[in-house]
Amino acid sequence: MRETETVEPSRARIRDGDRAAFGELYDLYARAVYNHALRLTGNWAEAEEAMSETFLAAWRTRETVEPEGDSLKPWLLGIATHKAYNANRGLRRRLAFLARSPEPRPVEDFAEESAGRIDDARRLAVVHRALGQLKRQDREVFALCVSAGLDYRQAAEALGVPVGTVRSRLSRARARLARLSAQAEPPAAHGEMESEAALAALFLREETR
């Protein structure tokens, strides 16, 4: 069942700490939160962590939910945006530490078990690098408006910024990705990974559907 076909628990129930209501909220938006975090982190494990921390933070800050309003999805995606950014910072610190550490011993190759995820991992890497061409603030707005499907007002609510700021950031992101798509090269041969520019073109096509 799609999100739009399910009745969202009331803000009053969320504010009151109704655990059943939070369970409903999780069932309704966990996938959207995870996908949003995945686009921003480019890492499945980091996205899982960001999703868990998002709902934990939502529970802890439930009393900050306004009594009146529409969907709680922007609120959750706003939290997820910050959690994904923190996850990226943590990942960079860990990678820097590993770069200074001795090389680990080689381990057994589990190629057969991992083969099913190789293509997904490569596509995810391309997506993440394409979004990495944008400034952080523009990337977050783009992910919210284009990928997560929020409108300007909802994205502004999620990020705590004016609607005009969302519009200007999204405009910059579109312009940047349009320039990348204009520079797109022909598809690589032998199944090689697509260029970031081609991925940018895909984003722009999806946006206009």
N, C-alpha and C positions, 0 to 999 in steps of 0.2 A: 504494500500500500504506500502511495506517495505521500510526502509531507502535507501537501495541500488537501488530501482526502482525510486527514486525521485532525480531530479537534485538539487544539493545544490546551494544556492545563492553564487555569486562570492564574493571573498574577497574584491574586490574593492567596491562593494555595501555595505558590512558590514562596512568597514572602513569609508565610506562616510556618515554613519548614515541613510541609507535607511530603513525606518520603515517597508516597505513591505518586504524587504529582511530579517529583523529580525523576522518578523512574520513567514516567510517560514522556517527560521532556528529553531524557536521554535517548529513549527509543526513537523519538521523532527526529532528533537532530545530531545524534552521534556521528552518522555517516557524513553529514555536511561539515561538521566540525573537523572530522578526521581529514576529509578531502582538502579542506581549506589549509589545514596545517601541513599537509603533504605538499601542496603547491608551494608553500612558503619555505619549507625546510628541505625539500628534495630528498627526504630520508624517511623510510617507513617506520623505523624504530623511534626517531625523533617525533614523527607525527603521532604515533601511538601515545608517547609520553605527553605531548602537548595536549592531546585530546583528554587524557585522564586528568591532567592538571587543570584544564579548562572547567570541567564539571566539578572538580573539587573546589576550585576558586568560586564557581557560581554558587555552590552550596554555602560556602563561608560568607559570601557577600550578598546573600539572597535578600536581606533587608534593604539593600540599596535599590532594588527594583522599584520603579515608579508604580504607584497603585493603578494608574490608568495608562493605556497604551495599546499598541497592536502586537505584532509577533515578537517573541523573545529571541528569535533567531539572530537579529543584529547584536543584541547584548552578548550572546554566546560567541559569535564570531569576532566581536571586539576583544573579548578575553582571549580567544584562541590566537588572534593576531599577535598579542603581546607574548603569549606563551611560546609561540613559534619563533619569535625573535630571540627570546631567551634561550630556546633550545639551540638555535643557530650559533649563538655566542658560546654556549657550553661546548658545542661540537668543535668550534674553532679552537677553543682552549685545549681540548683533548687531542686534536690533531697536532697542535703545536708541541704538546708533551710527547706524543708518539714519535714525532720527527726527531726529537732529541734522544730518544731511547734506542737501545740496541735492537737490531732486527730480530723478530721472533723466529723460532725454528719453523721450518715448513711443516704443514699438516697434510693429512690425506686429502686427495682431491675428490670431492663429492659432486662431480660434474653432472651425473645423471639426475641427482636429486635437485640440483639448482638450475638445470637447463630451462625449465619452464618459466623461470623468472628473469632470464637474461634480457629478453626483448623488452619486458616491462621496465626493467632497471635502466636500460639504455634510453628508452623514451622519457622516463622520469628525469634522467640526467639532462637530456636536451631541454625539457620544459624548464627545469630549474635554472639552467644556464641562460636560457632566453629571458626569463624573468629577472635574472641577475644583471641583465643589461640596463635595468631600470633602477632609479634611486629607490631607497627603501620605502619612503612614504608613497611614491607613485606605484610601486609594486604592490603594496598592501591595498591601495584603492582599486587597482586593476583586478587583483584577485577577488576582492569583495564584489565589485560591480559586474565584472565579466564572467568570472568562473563560478562564483557563488550565487550570482543572480540577484544581488541586492540593488534596490534603486538608490538614487542619490541621497534621499533622506535617510534611508536605513543605513547606508554606508557611513553617513555623517554621524548617526547615532552610535554606530559600532566603534568609531574612532574618536568620538568626542570632539569633532571639528565642525565648522560651518559647512552648509551644503555647497556654498561657492568654492570652498577649498577642495572639496571632493571633485567638483567639476573641473577645476584647473589642473589638479593632479592627474585625473583620468585623461584629460586632453593631452598632457605632456606624455603620458604613457602610450597613448594611441599614436602620437606623432613619432615617438621613438621606435615603436614596433613597426610602424609603416615604413620608416627609413630602412629598418632591417629587412623587411619583406621585399623592398625594392632592390636590395642587394643580394637577394636569394640566388643561390647557385642551382644548377640542374641536380636532380636527385643523384646521390652517390651510387656507384655500382656495387654489385655483389652484396646487397643488404647492409651496406655501411650506414652508420647513424646519420640522420638528416642534420642539416645545418640549423643553427639557432635562428637564422633568418627565415628558413622555411617554416619553422615552428611558429614564429611570430606571425607569418601569413595565415597559418591555421587559426591562431587566436582571433585574428581580425575577421576571418570568415565566420567563425562560431558566433562572434559578437553580433553579427547582423542577421542571424536567423530569426 
